[in-house]
Amino acid sequence: FVGITTYRWDINVRAATILGFVGAGGIGVELTTRVDTYDWRGVLTILLAILAVVIVSEVLSAYFRKKVS
């Protein structure tokens, strides 16, 4: 259950990024705004934050799946 929960959370973070990038809100809106204003440091910060959240989610998911199995 915990592994599935962290996996779904990971999917939601990725989906929020993509949906926001195309204009539906979420993390991607901030990313699009930074790209449109050529704030490359802000873009890098957002991308690194997204990457960190996804990696932490993957590690936690793998840990809990291994522990339960």
Secondary structure, DSSP 8 states (H G I E B T S, - for coil): -HHHHHHHHHHHHHHHHHHHHTTSSSHHHHHHHHHHTT-HHHHHHHHHHHHHHHHHHHHHHHHHHHHH-
